[in-house]
Amino acid sequence: MDLNYTPEQLAFRDEVRAFVRASLPHELSRKVIEHKHLDKADFLTWQRILFEKGWIAPHWPVEFGGCGWDAVRRHILEEECAAAGAPPLISFGLHMVGPVIYTFGSPEQKARYLPRILSSEDWWCQGYSEPGSGSDLASLQTRAVREGDHYVVNGQKTWTTLAQHADMIFCLVRTSTTGKKQEGISFLLIDMHSPGITVRPIITLDGAHEVNEVWFEDVRVPVENLVGEEGRGWTYAKFLLSHERTNIAGVSRSKRELAFLKAIAAQESDGGRPLIDNVRFRDKISRVEIDLMALEITVLRVLAAESAGKAPGPEASILKIKGTEIQQALSELMMEAVGPYALPYLPAQWSNHWLGERVGPEYAGPLAARYFNMRKVTIYGGSNEIQRNIISQAILGL
């Protein structure tokens, strides 16, 4: 694979860079780069800017409203957006359920949901994990019983990210208890405003309300909201998870975080000498940077294979493992770089003051919260331990 951009690709990169520079609000970019809290309006602001440009779904086929770009163009857009400090796109609609709907959904589902995903009119969340059914997802117990033209859903989902904002949830439910447990699972699209749905917050270590419990009590879902065939939900779930794990790698965001880490380390410490001059700390940065360069090449190879029509396989698990380990390593090195200012999460630190006194440089305030939050990345999307099992089974035959 030629790793050098062609003149056409370089021209496209310049076009993207100019657009992002002109269109991304400075206040929003600063919040992202400085790890400040982003609310729903922040995410929607950038998504709608990309939608108006026609660049909201570069990986979607043109016939469904996407750009139909190749892997390199998608990578360039993601890299330029991340480098400029654009918020990440909420992936549940664009990267997860959207591809499932345009690949397996009915014509009516495509016509109804795909345009609303692109315009951000619908905010989606993911109903997969349950208490006792996380990495062993096939053991899920949420039931959907067919009654005439509806399914009646009862059960509980947990760790449901941003469900407090969601209009829709794509949900794995058990429609049969006979045969292999994977064969009794179906894929439903459920309106979050339906009677019988309760969302309860789970406050995470960083003090944020990001994840939730979602309860279903006799929730009636129209049969036409079943994606594909009843009992085939496990197939659609695996398709979705392969795309999710590729996206979780987060190479472009990690490159931005690496640049931020280097900037912190270049600041003069209390002793007057920048931490970057410390050969041991510089070696730690170099090791992460080398890993990140290798990961980027691997991501490009996977994306190129996708462009050629090959669905992500066990490579997606490799990307998920290494990508999340790099993300955690960067957050740990940032904590080390700010030294005594790496305090436990204190909301007052976000404004750089505590009891009226300065508590360190402004960029240090959110880093402890970010460190705590990043503990999750090796767990969600299928824990890294499970990913290693997938690799050993798929590649080594163990």
KANOR-V747968 format. One record per pair of residues at least 12 apart in sequence whose C-alpha atoms are under 10 Angstrom apart, sorted by sequence separation. I is the first residue (numbers start at 1). J is the second residue. If there is no record, write none. Layout:
# KANOR-V747968
i	j
I	J
I	J
This chain:
# KANOR-V747968
i	j
54	66
55	67
57	69
58	70
59	71
98	110
101	113
102	114
128	140
130	142
142	154
143	155
173	185
174	186
175	187
199	211
200	212
201	213
264	276
265	277
349	361
350	362
352	364
353	365
29	42
54	67
58	71
101	114
141	154
142	155
143	156
172	185
173	186
174	187
199	212
200	213
201	214
262	275
263	276
265	278
302	315
349	362
350	363
352	365
28	42
55	69
59	73
128	142
141	155
142	156
157	171
171	185
172	186
173	187
198	212
199	213
200	214
262	276
301	315
302	316
349	363
350	364
351	365
352	366
27	42
28	43
51	66
58	73
59	74
98	113
99	114
127	142
140	155
141	156
142	157
157	172
171	186
172	187
173	188
198	213
199	214
200	215
261	276
349	364
350	365
351	366
58	74
97	113
98	114
140	156
141	157
171	187
172	188
198	214
199	215
265	281
299	315
343	359
349	365
350	366
25	42
28	45
29	46
57	74
58	75
97	114
98	115
140	157
170	187
171	188
172	189
197	214
198	215
199	216
265	282
298	315
299	316
302	319
342	359
343	360
348	365
349	366
350	367
28	46
155	173
170	188
171	189
197	215
198	216
298	316
341	359
342	360
347	365
348	366
349	367
55	74
58	77
98	117
154	173
155	174
169	188
170	189
171	190
196	215
197	216
198	217
299	318
340	359
341	360
346	365
347	366
349	368
350	369
25	45
58	78
93	113
94	114
97	117
98	118
153	173
154	174
169	189
170	190
196	216
197	217
262	282
265	285
298	318
299	319
340	360
341	361
345	365
346	366
24	45
25	46
93	114
153	174
168	189
169	190
170	191
195	216
196	217
197	218
298	319
339	360
341	362
343	364
344	365
345	366
24	46
55	77
153	175
168	190
169	191
170	192
192	214
194	216
195	217
196	218
197	219
338	360
341	363
342	364
343	365
344	366
345	367
346	368
347	369
23	46
93	116
94	117
134	157
167	190
168	191
169	192
195	218
196	219
262	285
295	318
296	319
338	361
341	364
342	365
343	366
344	367
345	368
346	369
93	117
94	118
133	157
134	158
151	175
167	191
168	192
192	216
194	218
195	219
196	220
261	285
295	319
299	323
340	364
341	365
342	366
343	367
344	368
345	369
24	49
92	117
93	118
130	155
131	156
133	158
134	159
166	191
167	192
168	193
194	219
195	220
338	363
339	364
342	367
343	368
344	369
345	370
23	49
24	50
94	120
98	124
130	156
131	157
132	158
166	192
167	193
168	194
194	220
338	364
341	367
342	368
343	369
345	371
23	50
93	120
97	124
129	156
130	157
131	158
165	192
166	193
167	194
192	219
194	221
258	285
295	322
296	323
337	364
338	365
341	368
342	369
344	371
345	372
96	124
97	125
128	156
129	157
130	158
131	159
144	172
145	173
164	192
191	219
294	322
295	323
344	372
20	49
93	122
94	123
96	125
97	126
127	156
128	157
129	158
130	159
142	171
143	172
144	173
145	174
146	175
163	192
190	219
191	220
335	364
338	367
342	371
20	50
23	53
90	120
93	123
94	124
96	126
127	157
128	158
129	159
130	160
142	172
143	173
144	174
145	175
190	220
191	221
258	288
259	289
292	322
334	364
338	368
19	50
92	123
93	124
126	157
127	158
128	159
129	160
141	172
142	173
143	174
144	175
145	176
190	221
191	222
258	289
291	322
292	323
295	326
57	89
91	123
92	124
93	125
126	158
127	159
128	160
140	172
141	173
142	174
143	175
144	176
189	221
190	222
291	323
335	367
56	89
90	123
91	124
92	125
93	126
126	159
127	160
140	173
141	174
142	175
143	176
188	221
189	222
334	367
335	368
19	53
60	94
64	98
90	124
91	125
92	126
126	160
127	161
138	172
140	174
141	175
143	177
164	198
165	199
188	222
189	223
191	225
254	288
255	289
258	292
291	325
292	326
334	368
59	94
60	95
64	99
90	125
91	126
125	160
126	161
137	172
138	173
139	174
153	188
164	199
188	223
189	224
190	225
254	289
291	326
292	327
332	367
335	370
58	94
59	95
125	161
126	162
127	163
138	174
141	177
163	199
164	200
188	224
189	225
190	226
331	367
332	368
334	370
335	371
57	94
124	161
125	162
126	163
151	188
153	190
163	200
164	201
188	225
189	226
255	292
288	325
289	326
331	368
334	371
56	94
57	95
60	98
61	99
64	102
124	162
125	163
163	201
187	225
188	226
189	227
254	292
255	293
288	326
331	369
332	370
333	371
47	86
50	89
60	99
63	102
123	162
124	163
125	164
160	199
162	201
187	226
188	227
287	326
288	327
331	370
332	371
46	86
47	87
59	99
123	163
125	165
126	166
160	200
161	201
186	226
187	227
188	228
252	292
331	371
332	372
46	87
47	88
57	98
61	102
124	165
125	166
127	168
128	169
140	181
143	184
144	185
156	197
158	199
160	201
161	202
186	227
187	228
251	292
255	296
288	329
289	330
330	371
331	372
45	87
46	88
47	89
60	102
123	165
124	166
125	167
126	168
127	169
128	170
129	171
138	180
139	181
140	182
143	185
144	186
154	196
155	197
156	198
157	199
158	200
159	201
160	202
186	228
187	229
188	230
250	292
251	293
288	330
328	370
329	371
331	373
332	374
43	86
44	87
46	89
47	90
122	165
123	166
124	167
125	168
126	169
127	170
128	171
129	172
138	181
139	182
142	185
143	186
153	196
154	197
156	199
158	201
159	202
186	229
187	230
249	292
328	371
331	374
42	86
43	87
122	166
123	167
124	168
125	169
126	170
127	171
128	172
137	181
138	182
141	185
144	188
153	197
158	202
186	230
187	231
251	295
252	296
285	329
327	371
328	372
330	374
331	375
42	87
43	88
44	89
122	167
123	168
124	169
125	170
126	171
127	172
128	173
137	182
138	183
140	185
164	209
165	210
185	230
186	231
187	232
188	233
250	295
251	296
284	329
285	330
288	333
328	373
329	374
43	89
44	90
64	110
121	167
122	168
123	169
124	170
125	171
126	172
127	173
138	184
139	185
164	210
184	230
185	231
186	232
187	233
249	295
250	296
251	297
284	330
328	374
43	90
64	111
122	169
138	185
162	209
163	210
164	211
183	230
184	231
185	232
186	233
187	234
249	296
327	374
328	375
66	114
161	209
162	210
163	211
164	212
183	231
184	232
185	233
186	234
187	235
251	299
285	333
327	375
328	376
33	82
38	87
65	114
161	210
162	211
163	212
164	213
182	231
183	232
184	233
185	234
186	235
187	236
250	299
284	333
325	374
328	377
32	82
33	83
35	85
40	90
64	114
65	115
160	210
161	211
162	212
163	213
164	214
181	231
182	232
183	233
184	234
185	235
186	236
187	237
249	299
324	374
325	375
327	377
328	378
33	84
34	85
64	115
159	210
160	211
161	212
163	214
182	233
183	234
185	236
186	237
324	375
327	378
29	81
32	84
33	85
66	118
159	211
160	212
161	213
182	234
183	235
185	237
247	299
281	333
324	376
325	377
29	82
32	85
33	86
65	118
158	211
159	212
160	213
181	234
182	235
246	299
324	377
325	378
29	83
30	84
31	85
32	86
33	87
64	118
158	212
159	213
160	214
176	230
323	377
324	378
29	84
30	85
31	86
32	87
113	168
157	212
158	213
159	214
170	225
171	226
175	230
176	231
281	336
323	378
324	379
29	85
30	86
31	87
32	88
157	213
158	214
170	226
174	230
175	231
246	302
281	337
321	377
322	378
324	380
16	73
20	77
24	81
28	85
29	86
156	213
157	214
158	215
170	227
174	231
246	303
320	377
321	378
26	84
28	86
29	87
156	214
157	215
173	231
175	233
320	378
321	379
17	76
21	80
26	85
28	87
128	187
155	214
156	215
157	216
174	233
325	384
13	73
16	76
17	77
20	80
21	81
24	84
25	85
26	86
57	117
127	187
155	215
156	216
173	233
320	380
324	384
12	73
16	77
19	80
20	81
24	85
25	86
56	117
57	118
127	188
154	215
155	216
156	217
172	233
173	234
275	336
276	337
320	381
321	382
13	75
14	76
15	77
16	78
17	79
18	80
19	81
20	82
24	86
56	118
127	189
153	215
154	216
155	217
171	233
172	234
275	337
320	382
321	383
322	384
9	72
10	73
13	76
16	79
17	80
20	83
21	84
24	87
55	118
56	119
126	189
127	190
153	216
154	217
155	218
274	337
275	338
320	383
321	384
9	73
12	76
13	77
16	80
17	81
20	84
54	118
56	120
152	216
153	217
154	218
155	219
172	236
317	381
320	384
321	385
12	77
16	81
20	85
124	189
152	217
153	218
154	219
172	237
317	382
321	386
10	76
13	79
14	80
17	83
20	86
52	118
124	190
152	218
153	219
154	220
171	237
246	312
317	383
318	384
321	387
5	72
9	76
13	80
17	84
51	118
52	119
124	191
125	192
151	218
152	219
153	220
245	312
246	313
249	316
317	384
320	387
321	388
50	118
51	119
124	192
151	219
152	220
153	221
243	311
248	316
249	317
251	319
258	326
265	333
269	337
319	387
3	72
50	119
51	120
92	161
123	192
150	219
151	220
152	221
242	311
243	312
246	315
247	316
248	317
249	318
250	319
254	323
258	327
261	330
264	333
265	334
269	338
270	339
317	386
318	387
48	118
49	119
92	162
150	220
151	221
152	222
242	312
243	313
245	315
246	316
249	319
250	320
254	324
257	327
260	330
261	331
264	334
267	337
269	339
317	387
318	388
5	76
47	118
48	119
149	220
150	221
151	222
152	223
241	312
242	313
245	316
246	317
248	319
249	320
262	333
265	336
266	337
267	338
316	387
317	388
47	119
48	120
90	162
97	169
149	221
150	222
151	223
239	311
242	314
244	316
245	317
246	318
247	319
248	320
249	321
250	322
251	323
254	326
255	327
258	330
261	333
262	334
265	337
315	387
317	389
318	390
47	120
48	121
97	170
142	215
143	216
145	218
147	220
149	222
150	223
151	224
239	312
242	315
243	316
244	317
245	318
246	319
247	320
248	321
249	322
250	323
251	324
254	327
257	330
258	331
261	334
264	337
265	338
314	387
317	390
318	391
96	170
97	171
142	216
144	218
146	220
147	221
148	222
149	223
150	224
151	225
239	313
242	316
245	319
246	320
248	322
249	323
250	324
253	327
254	328
257	331
260	334
261	335
264	338
314	388
317	391
44	119
45	120
93	168
143	218
144	219
145	220
146	221
147	222
148	223
149	224
150	225
151	226
238	313
241	316
242	317
245	320
248	323
249	324
251	326
255	330
258	333
262	337
315	390
316	391
44	120
93	169
113	189
144	220
146	222
147	223
150	226
241	317
244	320
245	321
247	323
248	324
249	325
250	326
251	327
254	330
258	334
261	337
314	390
315	391
43	120
44	121
92	169
93	170
144	221
146	223
246	323
249	326
250	327
254	331
257	334
261	338
313	390
314	391
92	170
242	320
245	323
249	327
313	391
314	392
44	123
245	324
248	327
314	393
315	394
109	189
314	394
315	395
313	394
314	395
131	213
313	395
40	123
130	213
129	213
130	214
127	213
100	187
127	214
101	189
97	189
138	234
137	234
264	361
264	363
137	237
264	364
260	363
128	237
109	224
108	224
109	225
108	225
109	226
106	224
109	227
105	224
106	225
105	225
106	226
105	226
106	227
40	162
105	227
106	228
104	227
105	228
103	227
104	228
105	229
40	165
103	228
104	229
101	227
100	227
101	228
100	228
249	377
248	377
248	378
104	236
248	380
103	236
248	381
101	236
245	380
100	236
103	239
245	381
99	236
100	237
244	381
245	382
206	344
207	345
244	382
97	236
100	239
205	344
206	345
207	346
242	381
97	237
99	239
100	240
205	345
206	346
207	347
241	381
96	237
99	240
206	347
241	382
98	240
245	387
96	239
97	240
96	240
99	243
95	240
96	241
95	241
96	242
96	243
92	240
95	243
96	244
95	244
95	246
96	247
92	244
95	247
91	244
91	247
91	248
206	366
206	367
208	369
88	250
206	368
207	369
205	368
206	369
210	373
205	369
206	370
88	253
204	369
205	370
206	371
207	372
208	373
87	253
205	371
206	372
207	373
86	253
205	372
206	373
82	250
85	253
204	372
205	373
206	374
82	251
83	252
204	373
205	374
82	252
83	253
205	375
37	208
79	250
81	252
82	253
83	254
85	256
78	250
79	251
80	252
81	253
82	254
83	255
84	256
204	376
78	251
79	252
80	253
82	255
83	256
78	252
79	253
82	256
83	257
77	252
78	253
79	254
81	256
82	257
75	251
76	252
79	255
80	256
83	259
75	252
79	256
33	253
75	296
159	380
35	257
33	256
34	257
33	257
75	299
75	300
34	260
74	300
33	260
71	299
72	300
75	303
71	300
72	301
74	303
71	301
71	302
72	303
71	303
72	304
70	303
71	304
70	304
71	305
71	306
72	307
70	306
71	307
70	307
71	308
69	307
70	308
68	307
135	379
134	379
135	380
137	382
134	380
135	381
136	382
134	381
135	382
136	383
59	307
134	382
135	383
134	383
135	384
135	385
136	386
129	380
135	386
129	381
135	387
128	381
129	382
3	297
1	297
3	300
3	301
1	300
1	301
1	304
37	350
36	350
35	350
36	351
34	350
36	363
34	362
35	363
34	363
35	364
36	365
37	366
33	363
34	364
35	365
36	366
34	365
35	366
36	367
34	366
35	367
37	369
34	367
36	369
37	370
35	369
36	370
35	370
